[in-house]
Amino acid sequence: MADEFIKGLGILTGSGLAWLVLASWYRTSSFESSQQLIEPLSSGATEGLFNIIGVTLMDVFLWFALLGALTFWVLIPAGHQIMSALEERRNAQ
């Protein structure tokens, strides 16, 4: 179970850091703002190929962080528990 935890933690921290860098670049208009990282995209964020790639990767990293941690911390251990319960039930019959 420790390997699932560290895999989930690695995914969360790695992709969370990438999201944080991109979100601070594209979603922070001023450092005095109280809505840093959550304000709408700046006006030039969808102009040019590299800006479009950056905005797309920002969303990809956010969802990868959330779904990756959920997968390794909840879904895989639940699958192991279900499989062991089914095997115990099959051996009991």
Rosetta blueprint (number, residue, H / E / L):
1 M L
2 A H
3 D H
4 E H
5 F H
6 I H
7 K H
8 G H
9 L H
10 G H
11 I H
12 L H
13 T H
14 G H
15 S H
16 G H
17 L H
18 A H
19 W H
20 L H
21 V H
22 L H
23 A H
24 S H
25 W H
26 Y H
27 R L
28 T L
29 S L
30 S L
31 F L
32 E L
33 S L
34 S L
35 Q L
36 Q L
37 L L
38 I L
39 E L
40 P L
41 L L
42 S L
43 S L
44 G L
45 A L
46 T L
47 E L
48 G L
49 L H
50 F H
51 N H
52 I H
53 I H
54 G H
55 V H
56 T H
57 L H
58 M H
59 D H
60 V H
61 F H
62 L H
63 W H
64 F H
65 A H
66 L H
67 L H
68 G H
69 A H
70 L H
71 T H
72 F H
73 W H
74 V H
75 L H
76 I H
77 P H
78 A H
79 G H
80 H H
81 Q H
82 I H
83 M H
84 S H
85 A H
86 L H
87 E H
88 E H
89 R H
90 R H
91 N H
92 A H
93 Q L
